[in-house]
Amino acid sequence: MLGSGDVQLYEVKAFIEDNRSWFIGQTVQRDGRLLFVTPMDPLFLILPYLIKSGKEGKFQPVDQVVMDEEFPECSKLLSCSRSLASLHHIAEEKEVGSLKFHRYSPEKTMDWLKKKAERTVAALKKRSISVGEGVKSTTYVRVKSEFQEEDYLRYAHGLISEYISGDLSKSLLRHLQLTELTSPKQAEPPSKKRKVSDGPVEAGEDYTKFNSADFARKPPKKMTTAQKALAKVDKTGMKPLSSFFSPKVKAEKK
């Protein structure tokens, strides 16, 4: 969002929750969003246009570079007070008479983004903001009392990456001499899954390798002395034990 007179660029972020409203005087505002407005460096929005034109390798007037049919108002970015005065951070400049021409410079851009990261680290330290993997997400309190410089750099890199392309983010990571972290899931081997198809399912292992003797019926165990004595008892006329627990059938009245 551009401020009055297109002098300052602002970033607007909305905090949205369900079932939230504002009480304004004697009225209720249904839109309960909470808006955060902060100043933003216009170079972040000018940078993609310079990168695109830089592929030609030519010096061009910046007003011919920052052009977009889908966003015709993008030319207003050059009206910001910091735009033209800060272009030397991301582009090479050449003057011909009273005219200035620019060409995208990857080296200058990396140095500029590195300074942004270093300033972000300084701001985090000044405000004692905890960063790194040891931070508890609910309280933002680090488990360990020591903070590593790498944790601050990675956190700053993550914040800046929200405003640049993925390729620039990777280049900045290397420029900061940080290694790319891989998630634990990527390091684990892929789990075995059953293949679903219309064809017959084949066994994954050869079960014929087992010895048939392993599946032979084992001989019955020897009977104890008490079991032998019970087997010799004459059970004629004796009811089975289960009959004592079966429901009795009532006789029908005639």
C-alpha positions in Angstrom: 0.0 0.0 0.0 1.3 3.5 -0.9 0.9 6.3 1.4 -0.3 9.8 0.7 1.6 11.3 -2.3 3.1 7.9 -3.1 6.1 8.8 -1.0 6.1 5.8 1.4 5.3 2.1 0.8 3.6 0.2 3.5 3.0 -3.5 4.2 -0.4 -4.4 5.5 -1.0 -7.7 7.3 -4.4 -8.8 8.6 -4.9 -10.9 11.7 -8.2 -12.8 11.3 -10.1 -14.9 13.8 -13.5 -16.4 13.6 -16.4 -14.8 15.5 -14.6 -11.4 16.0 -16.2 -8.0 15.8 -15.3 -4.4 16.8 -17.5 -2.2 19.1 -17.2 1.4 17.7 -19.3 3.8 19.7 -22.8 2.5 19.7 -22.3 0.3 16.6 -20.8 -3.1 16.0 -18.4 -3.5 13.1 -18.7 -7.0 11.7 -15.2 -7.0 10.1 -13.2 -7.9 13.2 -9.8 -8.0 11.4 -6.8 -6.5 13.1 -4.5 -4.8 10.6 -0.8 -4.2 11.1 0.7 -1.5 8.9 4.5 -1.2 8.7 6.9 0.7 6.4 8.4 -1.5 3.6 11.5 -1.0 1.5 10.3 -0.5 -2.1 13.4 -2.2 -3.5 11.8 -5.6 -2.6 9.1 -4.9 -5.2 11.4 -3.3 -7.8 13.9 -6.2 -7.6 11.8 -8.7 -9.7 11.6 -6.2 -12.6 15.3 -5.6 -12.5 16.1 -9.3 -12.5 13.8 -9.8 -15.5 15.4 -7.0 -17.5 18.8 -8.1 -16.3 18.6 -11.2 -18.4 19.2 -9.1 -21.5 22.4 -7.7 -20.0 21.7 -4.1 -21.1 21.7 -0.8 -19.2 18.1 0.6 -19.4 16.2 3.5 -17.9 14.5 2.4 -14.8 11.2 3.8 -15.8 11.3 1.4 -18.8 12.1 -1.5 -16.5 9.4 -1.1 -13.8 6.5 -1.7 -16.2 3.7 -4.3 -15.9 0.5 -4.7 -17.9 -1.2 -6.5 -15.1 -0.1 -3.9 -12.5 0.1 -0.6 -14.3 0.3 1.3 -11.0 3.7 -0.4 -10.3 5.4 2.7 -11.8 4.4 4.6 -8.7 7.1 2.6 -6.8 9.7 4.9 -8.4 7.9 7.9 -6.7 8.9 6.6 -3.2 11.5 8.7 -1.6 13.9 5.7 -1.1 13.5 4.1 -4.5 15.8 6.0 -6.9 18.3 6.9 -4.2 18.7 3.2 -3.2 18.8 1.6 -6.7 22.6 1.4 -6.5 22.3 -1.3 -3.8 20.9 -3.8 -6.3 21.9 -2.5 -9.7 24.9 -1.0 -11.6 24.5 2.6 -12.6 25.7 4.4 -15.7 25.2 8.1 -16.4 25.0 9.6 -19.9 24.6 13.3 -19.7 21.7 13.9 -17.4 20.2 10.4 -17.8 20.8 7.4 -15.6 20.7 3.8 -16.8 20.6 0.7 -14.6 21.4 -3.0 -14.9 20.7 -5.7 -12.3 23.7 -6.8 -10.3 23.5 -10.2 -8.4 26.7 -9.4 -6.4 25.3 -6.0 -5.1 21.9 -7.6 -4.4 23.5 -10.4 -2.2 25.5 -7.8 -0.3 22.4 -5.7 0.2 20.4 -8.7 1.4 23.2 -9.7 3.7 23.1 -6.3 5.3 19.4 -6.6 5.7 19.9 -10.0 7.5 22.6 -8.5 9.8 20.4 -5.6 10.8 17.6 -8.0 11.5 19.9 -10.0 13.7 20.9 -6.9 15.6 17.2 -6.0 16.1 16.4 -9.5 17.4 19.2 -9.4 19.9 18.4 -5.8 21.0 14.8 -6.9 21.8 15.9 -10.2 23.4 13.8 -12.2 21.0 14.5 -16.0 21.3 15.1 -17.8 18.1 16.2 -21.3 16.9 15.0 -24.8 17.2 15.0 -24.7 21.0 12.2 -22.1 21.2 8.9 -23.2 22.6 6.3 -22.1 20.1 3.7 -21.4 22.8 5.8 -19.1 25.0 8.7 -18.1 22.7 11.1 -19.0 25.5 14.3 -20.9 24.5 15.0 -24.0 26.5 18.8 -23.3 26.6 20.1 -20.0 27.8 22.7 -19.7 25.0 21.9 -18.4 21.6 24.0 -19.3 18.6 24.8 -16.7 15.9 23.7 -19.3 13.3 20.2 -19.4 14.9 19.8 -15.7 14.5 21.0 -15.7 10.9 18.7 -18.5 9.9 15.8 -16.7 11.5 16.6 -13.5 9.7 17.0 -15.4 6.5 13.6 -16.9 6.9 12.0 -13.4 7.4 13.7 -11.9 4.4 12.8 -15.0 2.2 9.2 -14.0 2.5 9.9 -11.0 0.3 12.2 -12.6 -2.3 12.0 -15.4 -4.8 13.0 -19.0 -4.0 16.2 -18.8 -6.1 17.3 -15.6 -4.3 16.6 -17.2 -1.0 18.9 -20.1 -1.8 21.6 -17.8 -3.1 21.3 -15.7 0.1 21.6 -18.8 2.2 24.9 -19.7 0.5 26.0 -16.0 0.8 25.4 -16.2 4.5 27.5 -19.4 4.6 24.6 -21.4 5.9 23.9 -25.0 5.0 20.4 -26.0 3.8 18.6 -28.0 6.5 16.8 -31.2 5.6 13.7 -32.3 7.5 14.0 -35.6 9.5 11.3 -37.2 7.3 13.5 -36.8 4.2 16.3 -38.6 5.9 14.2 -41.6 6.7 13.8 -44.4 4.2 10.4 -44.6 2.4 7.9 -46.8 4.2 6.8 -50.0 2.4 3.3 -49.7 1.0 1.0 -52.3 -0.5 0.7 -51.8 -4.3 -2.9 -51.4 -5.3 -3.8 -52.7 -8.8 -6.4 -54.6 -10.6 -4.0 -57.5 -11.3 -3.4 -60.5 -9.0 -1.3 -59.8 -6.0 2.0 -61.7 -5.8 3.6 -62.7 -2.6 6.5 -60.5 -1.6 8.5 -63.4 -0.2 9.1 -67.0 -1.3 7.4 -69.1 1.4 8.5 -72.4 -0.3 11.9 -71.9 1.3 10.5 -73.1 4.7 10.9 -76.7 5.6 7.6 -78.7 5.4 8.7 -80.4 8.6 8.1 -77.1 10.4 4.4 -77.3 9.7 4.0 -81.0 10.6 1.6 -81.8 13.4 3.4 -82.2 16.7 2.7 -85.4 18.7 0.4 -85.0 21.7 1.9 -84.4 25.1 2.0 -87.2 27.6 -1.0 -87.5 30.1 -0.4 -87.0 33.8 -1.4 -89.7 36.4 -4.6 -87.8 37.3 -5.6 -87.5 33.7 -5.1 -91.2 33.2 -7.2 -92.1 36.3 -10.0 -89.8 35.1 -10.0 -91.4 31.7 -10.6 -94.8 33.2 -13.8 -93.7 35.1 -17.1 -94.9 33.8 -19.0 -91.8 32.6 -22.2 -93.7 31.7 -25.3 -91.7 32.9 -23.2 -88.6 33.8 -24.2 -85.2 32.5 -21.6 -83.0 30.9 -20.6 -79.9 32.9 -22.1 -77.5 30.4 -25.6 -78.9 31.0 -25.6 -77.3 34.5 -25.3 -73.8 32.9 -27.7 -74.2 30.0 -31.2 -72.6 30.4 -34.0 -75.0 31.5 -36.8 -75.6 29.1 -40.3 -75.1 30.7 -42.8 -77.9 30.1 -45.9 -76.8 28.1 -49.2 -77.0 30.0 -51.8 -79.3 28.5 
